[in-house]
Each structure stands twice: as structure tokens, then as C-alpha cells.
Amino acid sequence: MLTVVAAVQPVFAHGGRPHTWHDLWHSWTFEPLVVIALLITALLFIRGTIRVWKRSGRGHGIRHWEAAVFLFGWLSLLIALVSPLHAWGRVLFSAHMTQHEVLMLVAAPLLVLSRPLIAFTWAVPADWSQSIKRIGKTRWLNSLWHFFTLPFVAWLIHAIALWTWHVPRLFDAVLKYESVHTLQHLSFFLSALLFWWALIHGRQGLMGYGAAVLYVFTTSLHSGLLGAFIIFSHTLWYTGYSGLTQSWGLTPIEDQQLGGLIMWIPAGLVYIISGLALFAGWLRESEAQVVRRERAIAKG
């Protein structure tokens, strides 16, 4: 998934600028590379899942809920990159912010939970799979991966990406240059994948979920703080939206405040729910370890 997304340069290119509901519903973006990338990942996951289930039994190796989670993550990418939301972000900052949140808080964690690399390695020819595994076991690559998937490092990278790309000059450059826009969205999506992977599939397993709650909480705090800054600012941060928002009944300031509110409240709720889920996983694993320890003592 990372390879396909990183290789697609024009994935985030925008088409027209819808100014009415009629325009919006006709503003689907069918860029060939986007559609091809989405189709390839879907076909690889389906093919790999079928092959795993034929070998191990239905629901084994790749569980039913993991297949369902991949479907929802894939659909969320479709919404973010192909649906009218994509073009709407050229007109409204609030729509653009919604697109960011779908990429970072819906698509990224769902795809990480689904563990698609298992299906992908089963979908390709056996010699390809073995080559990929050999490359993955390379010492320097392993060391690099272990470093970047340290929870604090992944948290820091994601935080830097989030704050840096909301600097007004950079955000306005995003609206002017498609290459910059592509880089922004790749930064958000890939840093979010790294962040959620480090928390969910960390080396400590479920016992690492206790610390993961702290990283989710602090991410909620600093992203909410950024949203609050945007909401309560009396000046227009992103001048690229001047003259575009009126057709939707919003002044540029109102649109900016709505975008900040989306970053603060709905995104904050997603972080809270994620934190509670991680905390519940940590509690279950802690209880299971206590039970295993007591059984070992009883046997001894």
C-alpha cells in the first residue's frame, strides 16, 4: 500500500471547482492513476485473502473482521480521492480539512488494522514474495523501520507534518501547485499510517497499548489546539480561498472557522474513541497476563 501510494504522483490533483450542489454531485474525480492504484490494492487484497483462506480455512490467517476493515478503509480512500469531496476541497477550506481527516483518522487506522501486507504477499507469485521477505530482512532496512516505528518517533513525525502543512504560506502554495498539494497529502497519509502502525502493531504488542493511549491523547491535544487557533483567529490564514466560498453561503473567515471546528471536535472524538479502544485492549492483556501468571504459579 505504501509503495503504490508513494508512486502515484497525481493522485491528489484536483479537477474543477464546484460552486453549486449540482456541480458538486457531478464532480467525481476519475484520475487514471488513482483509479488504477485503488483497483490494484483491492484486487491484491481479494486475491491474497482467497488464497490464504483456501490454504488455512475461511477466517484463518486473515480474519473476517480484518477483511471488513480493509473494505471500509479502501472505501474511505475512495471517498477522499475520487468522490466530490476531493473537488470540494478546492473551494472550501472546511471540505479540504474534512478530506485530511478522512485520510488520517479513517483510512489510515483502518488500513493498518486490516494488515493488508499479509494478503498482498500471498497475492503475488511465490518468488516475488520471497524476494520481498529477503529485502525486508535486510539489516539496515530493519534498523530503519524499527527506528521510525518507535511510538515517539512516529508521533513526532506525524505532529510535524500536521503543523508544518498548516503554515499559511505553505497551505496557499498547496492550492497553487499540484506537486505541493500531492506532497502535502502524502505527508498526512503516510505519517498517519506510520503513527497508527507504531501504536497498533508495536513491538510490545497489546501491552504497549497503555503507552499508546498517551500518544493518542497528546495528538488529540495538539491537533485540537491547532484547530482552536484556526477557529478563534480574526484574520484569514488561507487567502487562497478568498472569493471562492461565497457561492456556498460562507465568508472565507466562516469557512476557516468551520474547518478549525472539524479539526477540533469530530477529530477529537475519533481520538477519544481510539484511545478508549487501546485502553480496553491494554486492560484485557493485563488481566490475561495475571491469569497466566497465577496458573503458572498454581502448576508450579
Phi, psi and omega in degrees: 000314179299318182296315182295314182294316182294331183281342183270105183284315185270019184305321189260014180292139181265152174266238182284182180240101182289133180240358175222166178297324178298315177299320185298312184292346177255014186258036174291140183252108181252068175284131186307315183293327178294309182298316180298316180298317179294318179295318181298313180296321179295315181295320178297316181294317180296312181298314180296319180295317179299317182293320178296316182291328176294326182277316188253348184105147183299128179088359178253145184084304170235114185284159182302318183292330177292321176296319179294320180296319177300317179303313181293323176295319179296317179296325178293326173295321178299318179296316184289325190253338186242325185293170178303340177304326181298310180287328181299328179295346176280345184250321183239130174297323181296323177291321178297319178296320177300318177301318178299316183293324177297318180294316188274325189249353177242297184298309186299307181294326179294317179294323177295317180297326185284349181049059186294339182298332178297310180295320182298318181291331177280338183282331184271163177305153186301321181291327175296316181299317179295321178296318179298318180295320179296318178296318180296336180270001177301134188301312184293325179290320176298316180297318179297316180295317179298323180293310184288341178262009167298131185308318181293319180296313179297319178299316182294316179300315181294320179295317179298316179299316183296311184285321183298315185285353175262006169296127187310315182296319179292320181294321177294326177295328178300321182285340182266324187237122182295327179296321177291322179297317177300316180297320179298311183290324174297320178298315180297310186291313183290322177293327177291319175301316180297316181300308183290326178296316181298325182279319187275320183247032180296164185294338180274359180065216182296333180291342176280353182292336177298312177292326180299326177302319180296318180293322177294318180297315181291328175294319176299320180295310186286328177288324175295324177296318177298317177299320179295319177302317181293319182296312190268005176286136179265002178244153180280117180283319190246089186290345179297341180267359178299133178081003182249333190276341187299328181295344178255014175075022180233142168281161178303323179294316179297319177297318178297317180294322177296320177298318177297322179295320178298319178293326186278303191274295181301317179296320178299322178296321178298317179297320180297314179298317179297317179298319179296320179296318178295319180296320179295320177297320178296317179297316180298317180292321178298316178296320180296321179294322178297316180297315180297322180294318180294322178294320179296320179294318181297321180289326182286000000 
